[in-house]
Amino acid sequence: MKVSLIIAVYKDVQALELIFKSLALQTYKNFEVIVAEDGESSQMQECVEQARKNYTYEIKHTTQKDEGVRKARSQNNAILASSGEYLIFIDGDCILYSTFIAGHINTATKGSVLSGRRIDLNAQLSQKIRNGELESSDIEKNFFKKYFYLVFDKSVKYEQGVYINPTGWIYQFFLKHKKRTTAILGCNFSAWREDVITLNGFDEGYGESAVSDDMDWDWRFRAYGLEIRSCKNIANMMHLDHLAHNRGDASHQVVKMNKNRELGKYVCEKGLNTH
């Protein structure tokens, strides 16, 4: 099955280069990458062009005018450019374990959506990775050796880095049917392309707020009749520390979302159809 991995990016070229590097190590090979840029910077274009020379996997790049935060629209651009049966959505500051795509694919079932989690690396570890002093793959391969360092740093969600093989006996006998937190996390979730298309993609009607990233998807997927399942510890990623981006007060947008939910409008009015 072909996968389309969609990366939502804005200006952080260094992080994207690290993501490209982690994609070259994926155990699952049948995928394309779509860089969904909320802008059209020359630096990002140069980064993508260089990656096309360095790596063998297919890379597409969608852009739009830089007119404030329009992340939902940029991700919809990528959905329309995708050719995979299955879509995985990540943010441009998250580096992937080598088993990341395989984790999503080996857990995916028809009628369901997958929601993963992330290790929130602290500033020190993030800077070491950015500087090239530490390989992200070293954290993956030697996670338990670094466990005792991570466990005492409360800023690091260390437990999210434990990898469990979805085809192994631990998952099959202990985790597969266990109730786990399944709320959609916008930086790590996946769905069948046909379901995303049916729901008209990301709702672009919430302005610059983060409502469309995940909480809006969460209720819309469920209202459509899809089961949201956890792929925590199966599709692992590391989030690089950075200054928080202020996307404004979302309270009015949350009220709007709740109104849509009350009306059962799970197919959004302003999505893929506006392109």
Contacts in CASP RR format, 6 or more apart in sequence:
PFRMAT RR
TARGET T0000
AUTHOR 0000-0000-0000
METHOD contacts of the structure
MODEL  1
MKVSLIIAVYKDVQALELIFKSLALQTYKNFEVIVAEDGESSQMQECVEQ
ARKNYTYEIKHTTQKDEGVRKARSQNNAILASSGEYLIFIDGDCILYSTF
IAGHINTATKGSVLSGRRIDLNAQLSQKIRNGELESSDIEKNFFKKYFYL
VFDKSVKYEQGVYINPTGWIYQFFLKHKKRTTAILGCNFSAWREDVITLN
GFDEGYGESAVSDDMDWDWRFRAYGLEIRSCKNIANMMHLDHLAHNRGDA
SHQVVKMNKNRELGKYVCEKGLNTH
1 30 0 8 1.000
1 84 0 8 1.000
1 85 0 8 1.000
1 86 0 8 1.000
1 105 0 8 1.000
2 30 0 8 1.000
2 31 0 8 1.000
2 32 0 8 1.000
2 83 0 8 1.000
2 84 0 8 1.000
2 85 0 8 1.000
2 86 0 8 1.000
3 28 0 8 1.000
3 30 0 8 1.000
3 31 0 8 1.000
3 32 0 8 1.000
3 84 0 8 1.000
3 85 0 8 1.000
3 86 0 8 1.000
3 87 0 8 1.000
3 88 0 8 1.000
3 101 0 8 1.000
3 104 0 8 1.000
3 105 0 8 1.000
4 31 0 8 1.000
4 32 0 8 1.000
4 34 0 8 1.000
4 78 0 8 1.000
4 82 0 8 1.000
4 83 0 8 1.000
4 84 0 8 1.000
4 86 0 8 1.000
4 87 0 8 1.000
4 88 0 8 1.000
4 193 0 8 1.000
5 23 0 8 1.000
5 31 0 8 1.000
5 32 0 8 1.000
5 33 0 8 1.000
5 34 0 8 1.000
5 88 0 8 1.000
5 90 0 8 1.000
5 101 0 8 1.000
6 34 0 8 1.000
6 36 0 8 1.000
6 75 0 8 1.000
6 78 0 8 1.000
6 79 0 8 1.000
6 82 0 8 1.000
6 87 0 8 1.000
6 88 0 8 1.000
6 89 0 8 1.000
6 90 0 8 1.000
7 16 0 8 1.000
7 19 0 8 1.000
7 33 0 8 1.000
7 34 0 8 1.000
7 35 0 8 1.000
7 36 0 8 1.000
7 90 0 8 1.000
7 91 0 8 1.000
7 92 0 8 1.000
8 36 0 8 1.000
8 38 0 8 1.000
8 71 0 8 1.000
8 74 0 8 1.000
8 75 0 8 1.000
8 78 0 8 1.000
8 89 0 8 1.000
8 90 0 8 1.000
8 91 0 8 1.000
8 92 0 8 1.000
9 16 0 8 1.000
9 35 0 8 1.000
9 36 0 8 1.000
9 37 0 8 1.000
9 38 0 8 1.000
9 44 0 8 1.000
9 92 0 8 1.000
10 37 0 8 1.000
10 38 0 8 1.000
10 39 0 8 1.000
10 71 0 8 1.000
11 41 0 8 1.000
11 43 0 8 1.000
11 44 0 8 1.000
12 92 0 8 1.000
12 93 0 8 1.000
12 242 0 8 1.000
13 43 0 8 1.000
13 44 0 8 1.000
13 47 0 8 1.000
14 130 0 8 1.000
15 92 0 8 1.000
15 93 0 8 1.000
15 95 0 8 1.000
15 130 0 8 1.000
15 240 0 8 1.000
16 35 0 8 1.000
16 44 0 8 1.000
16 47 0 8 1.000
16 92 0 8 1.000
17 47 0 8 1.000
17 51 0 8 1.000
18 95 0 8 1.000
18 129 0 8 1.000
18 130 0 8 1.000
18 136 0 8 1.000
18 240 0 8 1.000
19 90 0 8 1.000
19 92 0 8 1.000
19 94 0 8 1.000
19 95 0 8 1.000
19 96 0 8 1.000
20 33 0 8 1.000
20 51 0 8 1.000
20 54 0 8 1.000
20 55 0 8 1.000
20 59 0 8 1.000
21 136 0 8 1.000
22 95 0 8 1.000
22 96 0 8 1.000
22 97 0 8 1.000
22 98 0 8 1.000
22 100 0 8 1.000
22 136 0 8 1.000
22 137 0 8 1.000
23 31 0 8 1.000
23 33 0 8 1.000
23 55 0 8 1.000
23 57 0 8 1.000
23 96 0 8 1.000
24 54 0 8 1.000
24 55 0 8 1.000
24 57 0 8 1.000
25 98 0 8 1.000
25 137 0 8 1.000
26 96 0 8 1.000
26 98 0 8 1.000
26 99 0 8 1.000
26 100 0 8 1.000
26 101 0 8 1.000
26 102 0 8 1.000
27 98 0 8 1.000
27 99 0 8 1.000
27 101 0 8 1.000
27 102 0 8 1.000
28 101 0 8 1.000
28 102 0 8 1.000
28 103 0 8 1.000
28 105 0 8 1.000
29 57 0 8 1.000
31 57 0 8 1.000
31 101 0 8 1.000
32 57 0 8 1.000
32 58 0 8 1.000
32 59 0 8 1.000
32 60 0 8 1.000
32 82 0 8 1.000
32 83 0 8 1.000
32 84 0 8 1.000
33 57 0 8 1.000
33 58 0 8 1.000
33 59 0 8 1.000
33 60 0 8 1.000
34 59 0 8 1.000
34 60 0 8 1.000
34 61 0 8 1.000
34 62 0 8 1.000
34 78 0 8 1.000
34 81 0 8 1.000
34 82 0 8 1.000
35 44 0 8 1.000
35 48 0 8 1.000
35 59 0 8 1.000
35 60 0 8 1.000
35 61 0 8 1.000
35 62 0 8 1.000
35 78 0 8 1.000
36 62 0 8 1.000
36 74 0 8 1.000
36 75 0 8 1.000
36 77 0 8 1.000
36 78 0 8 1.000
37 44 0 8 1.000
37 61 0 8 1.000
37 62 0 8 1.000
37 63 0 8 1.000
37 64 0 8 1.000
37 74 0 8 1.000
38 64 0 8 1.000
38 66 0 8 1.000
38 68 0 8 1.000
38 69 0 8 1.000
38 70 0 8 1.000
38 71 0 8 1.000
38 73 0 8 1.000
38 74 0 8 1.000
39 63 0 8 1.000
39 64 0 8 1.000
39 65 0 8 1.000
39 66 0 8 1.000
39 74 0 8 1.000
40 63 0 8 1.000
40 64 0 8 1.000
40 65 0 8 1.000
40 66 0 8 1.000
41 66 0 8 1.000
44 61 0 8 1.000
44 63 0 8 1.000
45 61 0 8 1.000
45 63 0 8 1.000
48 59 0 8 1.000
48 61 0 8 1.000
51 59 0 8 1.000
52 59 0 8 1.000
60 78 0 8 1.000
60 81 0 8 1.000
62 74 0 8 1.000
62 77 0 8 1.000
62 78 0 8 1.000
62 81 0 8 1.000
63 77 0 8 1.000
64 70 0 8 1.000
64 73 0 8 1.000
64 74 0 8 1.000
64 77 0 8 1.000
68 208 0 8 1.000
69 207 0 8 1.000
69 208 0 8 1.000
69 245 0 8 1.000
69 247 0 8 1.000
70 204 0 8 1.000
70 207 0 8 1.000
70 208 0 8 1.000
71 202 0 8 1.000
71 212 0 8 1.000
71 213 0 8 1.000
72 202 0 8 1.000
72 203 0 8 1.000
72 204 0 8 1.000
72 205 0 8 1.000
72 206 0 8 1.000
72 207 0 8 1.000
72 212 0 8 1.000
72 213 0 8 1.000
72 271 0 8 1.000
73 202 0 8 1.000
73 204 0 8 1.000
75 89 0 8 1.000
75 202 0 8 1.000
76 201 0 8 1.000
76 202 0 8 1.000
76 204 0 8 1.000
76 271 0 8 1.000
76 272 0 8 1.000
76 275 0 8 1.000
77 275 0 8 1.000
79 87 0 8 1.000
79 193 0 8 1.000
79 196 0 8 1.000
79 197 0 8 1.000
79 201 0 8 1.000
79 202 0 8 1.000
79 272 0 8 1.000
80 272 0 8 1.000
80 275 0 8 1.000
82 193 0 8 1.000
84 193 0 8 1.000
85 192 0 8 1.000
85 193 0 8 1.000
85 194 0 8 1.000
86 104 0 8 1.000
86 105 0 8 1.000
86 108 0 8 1.000
86 190 0 8 1.000
86 191 0 8 1.000
86 192 0 8 1.000
86 193 0 8 1.000
87 190 0 8 1.000
87 191 0 8 1.000
87 192 0 8 1.000
87 193 0 8 1.000
87 196 0 8 1.000
88 101 0 8 1.000
88 104 0 8 1.000
88 189 0 8 1.000
88 190 0 8 1.000
89 186 0 8 1.000
89 187 0 8 1.000
89 188 0 8 1.000
89 189 0 8 1.000
89 190 0 8 1.000
90 96 0 8 1.000
90 187 0 8 1.000
90 188 0 8 1.000
90 237 0 8 1.000
91 186 0 8 1.000
91 187 0 8 1.000
91 239 0 8 1.000
93 187 0 8 1.000
93 239 0 8 1.000
93 240 0 8 1.000
93 242 0 8 1.000
94 118 0 8 1.000
94 187 0 8 1.000
94 188 0 8 1.000
94 237 0 8 1.000
94 238 0 8 1.000
94 239 0 8 1.000
94 240 0 8 1.000
95 129 0 8 1.000
95 136 0 8 1.000
95 237 0 8 1.000
95 238 0 8 1.000
95 240 0 8 1.000
96 236 0 8 1.000
96 237 0 8 1.000
96 238 0 8 1.000
97 140 0 8 1.000
97 161 0 8 1.000
97 163 0 8 1.000
97 235 0 8 1.000
97 236 0 8 1.000
97 237 0 8 1.000
97 238 0 8 1.000
98 137 0 8 1.000
98 140 0 8 1.000
99 163 0 8 1.000
99 165 0 8 1.000
99 234 0 8 1.000
99 235 0 8 1.000
99 236 0 8 1.000
100 235 0 8 1.000
100 236 0 8 1.000
100 237 0 8 1.000
101 235 0 8 1.000
103 166 0 8 1.000
103 231 0 8 1.000
103 234 0 8 1.000
103 235 0 8 1.000
104 114 0 8 1.000
104 190 0 8 1.000
104 231 0 8 1.000
104 234 0 8 1.000
104 235 0 8 1.000
106 166 0 8 1.000
106 167 0 8 1.000
106 234 0 8 1.000
107 114 0 8 1.000
107 166 0 8 1.000
107 229 0 8 1.000
107 231 0 8 1.000
107 234 0 8 1.000
107 235 0 8 1.000
108 114 0 8 1.000
108 190 0 8 1.000
108 192 0 8 1.000
109 229 0 8 1.000
110 192 0 8 1.000
111 192 0 8 1.000
111 195 0 8 1.000
111 225 0 8 1.000
111 226 0 8 1.000
111 227 0 8 1.000
112 226 0 8 1.000
112 227 0 8 1.000
112 228 0 8 1.000
112 229 0 8 1.000
113 184 0 8 1.000
113 189 0 8 1.000
113 190 0 8 1.000
113 191 0 8 1.000
113 195 0 8 1.000
113 221 0 8 1.000
113 226 0 8 1.000
113 227 0 8 1.000
113 228 0 8 1.000
113 229 0 8 1.000
114 189 0 8 1.000
114 190 0 8 1.000
114 191 0 8 1.000
114 228 0 8 1.000
114 229 0 8 1.000
114 230 0 8 1.000
114 231 0 8 1.000
114 235 0 8 1.000
115 182 0 8 1.000
115 183 0 8 1.000
115 184 0 8 1.000
115 185 0 8 1.000
115 188 0 8 1.000
115 189 0 8 1.000
115 228 0 8 1.000
115 229 0 8 1.000
115 230 0 8 1.000
115 231 0 8 1.000
115 232 0 8 1.000
116 185 0 8 1.000
116 188 0 8 1.000
116 189 0 8 1.000
116 230 0 8 1.000
116 231 0 8 1.000
116 232 0 8 1.000
116 234 0 8 1.000
116 235 0 8 1.000
117 157 0 8 1.000
117 160 0 8 1.000
117 185 0 8 1.000
117 188 0 8 1.000
117 232 0 8 1.000
117 233 0 8 1.000
118 157 0 8 1.000
118 160 0 8 1.000
118 185 0 8 1.000
118 187 0 8 1.000
118 188 0 8 1.000
118 236 0 8 1.000
118 237 0 8 1.000
118 238 0 8 1.000
118 239 0 8 1.000
119 139 0 8 1.000
119 156 0 8 1.000
119 157 0 8 1.000
119 158 0 8 1.000
119 160 0 8 1.000
119 161 0 8 1.000
119 236 0 8 1.000
119 237 0 8 1.000
119 238 0 8 1.000
119 239 0 8 1.000
120 155 0 8 1.000
120 156 0 8 1.000
120 157 0 8 1.000
120 160 0 8 1.000
120 239 0 8 1.000
120 241 0 8 1.000
121 129 0 8 1.000
121 156 0 8 1.000
121 238 0 8 1.000
121 239 0 8 1.000
121 240 0 8 1.000
121 241 0 8 1.000
122 153 0 8 1.000
122 155 0 8 1.000
122 156 0 8 1.000
122 241 0 8 1.000
123 241 0 8 1.000
125 134 0 8 1.000
125 139 0 8 1.000
125 156 0 8 1.000
125 241 0 8 1.000
126 240 0 8 1.000
126 241 0 8 1.000
126 242 0 8 1.000
127 241 0 8 1.000
128 134 0 8 1.000
129 135 0 8 1.000
129 136 0 8 1.000
129 238 0 8 1.000
129 240 0 8 1.000
130 240 0 8 1.000
136 238 0 8 1.000
139 146 0 8 1.000
139 238 0 8 1.000
140 163 0 8 1.000
140 236 0 8 1.000
143 161 0 8 1.000
143 162 0 8 1.000
143 163 0 8 1.000
147 158 0 8 1.000
150 156 0 8 1.000
150 158 0 8 1.000
151 158 0 8 1.000
160 232 0 8 1.000
160 233 0 8 1.000
160 236 0 8 1.000
161 233 0 8 1.000
161 236 0 8 1.000
161 238 0 8 1.000
162 233 0 8 1.000
163 233 0 8 1.000
163 234 0 8 1.000
163 236 0 8 1.000
164 170 0 8 1.000
164 171 0 8 1.000
164 175 0 8 1.000
164 233 0 8 1.000
164 234 0 8 1.000
165 171 0 8 1.000
165 234 0 8 1.000
166 231 0 8 1.000
166 234 0 8 1.000
171 234 0 8 1.000
175 233 0 8 1.000
180 230 0 8 1.000
180 232 0 8 1.000
181 230 0 8 1.000
181 232 0 8 1.000
182 228 0 8 1.000
182 229 0 8 1.000
182 230 0 8 1.000
183 214 0 8 1.000
183 215 0 8 1.000
183 218 0 8 1.000
183 228 0 8 1.000
184 214 0 8 1.000
184 215 0 8 1.000
184 217 0 8 1.000
184 218 0 8 1.000
184 221 0 8 1.000
184 228 0 8 1.000
185 214 0 8 1.000
186 213 0 8 1.000
186 214 0 8 1.000
186 217 0 8 1.000
187 237 0 8 1.000
187 239 0 8 1.000
188 235 0 8 1.000
188 237 0 8 1.000
189 214 0 8 1.000
189 217 0 8 1.000
190 231 0 8 1.000
190 235 0 8 1.000
191 221 0 8 1.000
191 226 0 8 1.000
195 221 0 8 1.000
195 224 0 8 1.000
195 226 0 8 1.000
197 272 0 8 1.000
198 224 0 8 1.000
198 267 0 8 1.000
199 220 0 8 1.000
199 221 0 8 1.000
199 224 0 8 1.000
199 266 0 8 1.000
199 267 0 8 1.000
199 268 0 8 1.000
200 267 0 8 1.000
200 268 0 8 1.000
200 269 0 8 1.000
200 271 0 8 1.000
200 272 0 8 1.000
200 273 0 8 1.000
201 268 0 8 1.000
201 271 0 8 1.000
201 272 0 8 1.000
202 212 0 8 1.000
202 216 0 8 1.000
202 217 0 8 1.000
202 268 0 8 1.000
202 271 0 8 1.000
203 211 0 8 1.000
203 212 0 8 1.000
203 216 0 8 1.000
203 220 0 8 1.000
203 268 0 8 1.000
203 269 0 8 1.000
203 270 0 8 1.000
203 271 0 8 1.000
204 212 0 8 1.000
204 268 0 8 1.000
204 270 0 8 1.000
204 271 0 8 1.000
204 274 0 8 1.000
205 212 0 8 1.000
205 256 0 8 1.000
205 268 0 8 1.000
205 269 0 8 1.000
205 270 0 8 1.000
205 271 0 8 1.000
206 212 0 8 1.000
206 216 0 8 1.000
206 250 0 8 1.000
206 253 0 8 1.000
206 256 0 8 1.000
206 257 0 8 1.000
207 253 0 8 1.000
208 247 0 8 1.000
208 248 0 8 1.000
209 247 0 8 1.000
209 248 0 8 1.000
209 250 0 8 1.000
209 253 0 8 1.000
210 247 0 8 1.000
210 250 0 8 1.000
211 250 0 8 1.000
211 253 0 8 1.000
211 254 0 8 1.000
211 256 0 8 1.000
211 257 0 8 1.000
215 254 0 8 1.000
215 257 0 8 1.000
216 257 0 8 1.000
216 268 0 8 1.000
218 228 0 8 1.000
219 257 0 8 1.000
219 261 0 8 1.000
219 266 0 8 1.000
220 266 0 8 1.000
220 267 0 8 1.000
220 268 0 8 1.000
221 228 0 8 1.000
222 228 0 8 1.000
223 261 0 8 1.000
223 264 0 8 1.000
223 266 0 8 1.000
224 266 0 8 1.000
260 266 0 8 1.000
260 268 0 8 1.000
END
